[in-house]
């Protein structure tokens, strides 16, 4: 199993190095420290949200409302900042609100026993509408004298958000691989009936992974606010697709029971590298989207072939 997990991570990692090298061969600017820093910084928002999404997908679920939660939480964070709350309370309050959004998703999914695809498709619209109502249809701009959040996604050197993303990857890798909760998440995703017979509280496990997913999405919302200095209810449209794609490219199975947080981070880095490489080499945005879509389809095909072989 360890060898299988290692090979699952090595595949996306080799693809990341290969694509990075190809773009670098056409434009040496890819190897500049500033570009590398930009790639890391631009990965933070998707990467942090992908951590929570990994747990959800490993447990056999999915969350289509992630992008809406990111936008809603960016608005919540900006409103807290605008009302002069200290950064600690802004973080705690926004993360708690994101956890509540995850609780709604998990509670409706387990309580109504409906497919998470359907539930989160509905909450995606609800959370997006709530963001627009809360912001009254326009972005909530931070006061000009507020600078406490700029180092998280900007400034000199490596932004603080990059360090937080890496720390969360290490933390949740340990959680999934070294705790009873992590084993329960894999068990639920592999086979719910078997997990129930083994004494796993399936509804509680599902509820917890959706709460964690909501908290991670909220943290991405704070990073988005720090990056743009505002909470915009219309931003992050389609972000959930980038997050899910990062998890799948990183080796997770949409059937559940398989995936790694490190693989999700590599998948997010791969997508950012593609966009950055296309931009530096003058490739139009439509072609960038086509290339990204092809890579996502290839990742899904590989996942299907791997499970068919098994």
C-alpha positions in Angstrom: 0.0 0.0 0.0 2.9 2.4 0.8 4.4 1.6 -2.6 1.1 2.3 -4.3 0.7 5.6 -2.5 4.3 6.5 -3.5 3.6 5.8 -7.1 0.4 7.7 -7.0 2.3 10.8 -5.8 5.3 10.3 -8.1 3.2 10.3 -11.2 1.8 13.8 -10.8 5.2 15.0 -9.4 7.0 13.8 -12.5 4.3 15.4 -14.7 4.8 18.7 -12.8 8.6 18.6 -13.4 8.2 17.7 -17.0 5.7 20.5 -17.8 7.8 23.0 -15.8 10.9 22.0 -17.8 9.1 22.2 -21.1 7.8 25.7 -20.4 11.2 26.7 -19.1 12.9 25.4 -22.3 10.8 27.9 -24.3 11.2 30.8 -21.8 14.0 30.8 -19.2 12.0 33.3 -17.1 10.2 30.2 -15.7 13.3 29.5 -13.7 13.6 33.0 -12.1 13.0 33.2 -8.4 10.2 35.7 -8.8 8.2 33.4 -11.1 8.7 30.5 -8.8 7.4 32.7 -5.9 4.4 33.8 -8.0 3.6 30.1 -8.8 3.6 29.3 -5.1 1.6 32.4 -4.2 -1.1 31.8 -6.9 -1.4 28.2 -5.7 -2.3 29.1 -2.1 -6.0 29.7 -2.6 -6.7 26.6 -4.6 -4.2 24.5 -2.7 -5.7 25.2 0.8 -9.2 24.5 -0.5 -7.9 21.3 -2.1 -6.7 20.0 1.3 -10.3 20.0 2.6 -11.6 18.7 -0.7 -9.2 15.8 -0.5 -10.8 14.5 2.7 -14.2 14.9 1.2 -13.4 13.0 -2.0 -11.5 10.3 -0.1 -14.6 9.8 2.0 -16.6 9.2 -1.2 -18.2 12.7 -1.3 -17.8 15.9 -3.3 -18.4 19.6 -2.7 -19.5 21.8 -5.6 -20.1 24.7 -3.2 -16.4 25.3 -2.4 -16.0 28.3 -4.7 -19.1 29.9 -3.3 -17.9 29.3 0.2 -14.6 30.9 -0.6 -16.4 34.0 -2.0 -18.8 34.2 0.9 -16.1 33.9 3.5 -14.0 36.5 1.8 -17.0 38.9 2.2 -17.4 37.8 5.8 -13.7 38.4 6.5 -13.8 41.8 4.8 -16.8 42.9 6.8 -15.2 41.9 10.0 -12.1 43.9 9.1 -14.2 46.8 8.1 -15.8 46.8 11.6 -12.3 47.0 13.1 -12.1 43.5 14.6 -8.5 42.4 15.3 -6.9 39.9 12.9 -7.2 37.0 15.4 -11.0 37.4 15.6 -11.3 37.9 11.9 -9.5 34.5 11.4 -11.5 32.7 14.1 -14.8 34.2 13.1 -14.4 33.5 9.3 -13.1 29.9 9.9 -16.1 29.3 12.2 -18.5 30.5 9.5 -16.8 28.3 6.9 -17.2 25.4 9.3 -20.9 26.2 9.6 -21.2 26.1 5.8 -19.5 22.7 5.8 -21.9 21.6 8.6 -24.8 22.6 6.4 -23.4 20.5 3.5 -22.6 17.5 5.6 -25.8 17.7 7.7 -28.1 17.8 4.6 -26.1 15.1 2.9 -26.2 12.7 5.8 -29.6 13.7 7.2 -31.5 13.6 3.9 -29.3 10.7 2.6 -29.0 12.3 -0.8 -26.1 12.4 -3.2 -23.6 15.1 -2.2 -23.5 16.2 -5.8 -27.2 17.3 -5.6 -27.0 18.8 -2.1 -23.8 20.9 -2.8 -25.2 22.0 -6.2 -28.0 23.6 -4.3 -25.9 25.1 -1.5 -23.5 26.4 -4.2 -26.3 28.8 -5.3 -27.4 29.5 -1.7 -24.0 30.5 -0.5 -23.3 32.6 -3.6 -26.6 34.4 -3.2 -25.9 34.9 0.5 -22.5 36.5 -0.4 -24.3 38.9 -2.7 -26.9 39.8 -0.2 -24.3 40.3 2.6 -22.2 42.5 0.4 -25.2 44.3 -1.1 -24.1 43.3 -4.6 -20.7 45.1 -4.5 -17.3 44.3 -3.2 -16.5 45.1 0.4 -13.2 47.0 0.3 -10.7 47.0 3.1 -9.8 50.4 4.7 -6.6 51.9 3.2 -4.9 52.0 6.5 -5.2 48.2 7.1 -2.0 46.4 6.2 -2.0 43.5 8.6 -3.2 41.1 5.9 -0.9 42.0 3.0 2.0 39.8 4.1 -0.2 36.7 3.8 -0.4 37.0 0.0 2.2 39.6 -1.0 5.1 41.7 0.1 8.8 40.9 0.0 9.9 37.3 0.2 7.7 34.3 0.4 4.1 35.2 1.5 2.9 33.8 4.8 0.1 32.0 3.1 2.6 29.7 1.3 4.0 28.6 4.7 0.5 28.0 6.0 -0.4 25.9 3.0 2.7 23.7 3.4 2.0 23.4 7.2 -1.6 22.3 6.5 -0.4 19.7 4.0 1.9 18.2 6.6 -0.8 18.3 9.3 -3.5 16.6 7.3 -1.1 14.1 5.8 -0.4 13.0 9.4 -4.1 13.1 10.2 -5.0 10.9 7.2 -2.2 8.4 7.7 -1.6 8.3 11.4 -5.0 8.8 13.2 -8.1 6.7 13.7 -10.1 9.5 12.1 -8.0 9.3 9.0 -8.5 5.5 8.8 -12.2 6.0 9.2 -12.2 8.5 6.3 -10.5 5.9 4.0 -12.8 3.1 5.2 -16.0 5.2 4.5 -14.8 6.0 1.1 -13.9 2.4 0.3 -17.1 0.8 1.4 -19.7 2.4 3.7 -21.4 -0.9 4.5 -18.2 -2.5 5.5 -17.1 0.5 7.5 -20.5 0.4 9.4 -20.0 -3.3 10.2 -16.5 -2.5 11.5 -18.0 0.0 14.0 -17.2 3.2 12.1 -19.7 6.1 12.7 -20.2 6.8 9.0 -22.6 9.9 9.4 -20.3 11.5 11.9 -17.2 10.9 9.7 -18.9 12.4 6.7 -20.1 15.4 8.8 -16.5 16.1 10.1 -14.9 15.9 6.6 -17.4 18.5 5.3 -16.8 20.8 8.3 -13.0 20.5 7.6 -13.7 21.2 3.9 -15.7 24.3 4.9 -12.9 25.6 7.2 -10.3 25.1 4.5 -12.5 27.0 2.0 -12.9 29.8 4.6 -9.2 30.0 5.0 -8.9 30.3 1.2 -11.5 33.1 1.4 -9.3 35.0 3.9 -6.3 34.5 1.6 -8.4 35.8 -1.3 -9.3 38.9 0.7 -5.7 39.4 1.6 -4.7 39.2 -2.0 -7.3 41.6 -3.5 -7.9 43.7 -0.4 -11.6 43.2 -0.7 -14.3 40.7 -0.3 -16.0 40.2 -3.6 -19.2 38.1 -3.8 -18.8 37.6 -7.5 -15.3 36.1 -7.4 -14.1 32.5 -7.3 -16.7 31.4 -9.8 -15.7 28.0 -11.0 -13.0 27.7 -8.4 -14.5 24.5 -7.1 -13.7 22.9 -10.5 -10.0 23.9 -10.1 -10.0 22.5 -6.6 -11.6 19.2 -7.6 -9.3 18.9 -10.6 -6.3 19.5 -8.4 -7.3 16.6 -6.1 -8.0 14.3 -9.1 -4.8 15.2 -10.9 -3.0 14.5 -7.6 -4.1 10.9 -7.7 -7.3 10.8 -5.7 -10.2 8.7 -7.0 -13.6 10.1 -7.5 -15.0 6.8 -6.3 -13.5 7.4 -2.9 -11.1 5.5 -0.7 -7.9 6.8 -2.3 -6.0 10.1 -2.3 -3.3 12.1 -0.6 -3.1 15.7 0.5 0.4 16.0 -0.9 -0.9 14.8 -4.3 -3.6 17.5 -4.2 -1.0 20.1 -3.6 1.1 18.8 -6.5 -2.1 18.9 -8.7 -2.7 22.5 -7.7 0.9 23.4 -8.5 0.6 21.7 -11.8 -2.4 23.7 -12.8 -0.8 27.0 -11.7 2.4 26.1 -13.6 0.4 25.5 -16.8 -1.3 28.9 -16.5 2.0 30.7 -15.7 3.9 28.9 -18.5 1.2 29.7 -21.1 1.1 33.3 -19.9 4.9 33.7 -20.2 5.0 32.1 -23.6 2.2 34.2 -25.0 -0.3 31.3 -25.3 -3.8 32.7 -25.5 -6.1 32.1 -22.5 -8.5 29.8 -24.5 -5.6 27.5 -25.4 -4.6 27.5 -21.7 -8.1 26.3 -20.8 -7.9 23.6 -23.5 -4.6 22.3 -22.2 -5.8 22.3 -18.6 -9.0 20.5 -19.6 -7.0 17.8 -21.5 -4.8 17.2 -18.5 -7.8 16.8 -16.3 -9.4 14.3 -18.7 -6.1 12.3 -18.9 -6.0 12.2 -15.1 -9.6 10.8 -14.9 -8.8 8.2 -17.6 -5.7 7.1 -15.7 -7.8 6.8 -12.6 -10.4 4.7 -14.4 -7.8 2.4 -16.0 -6.1 2.0 -12.6 -9.3 0.8 -10.9 -10.3 -1.4 -13.9 -6.9 -3.1 -13.5 -7.5 -3.5 -9.8 
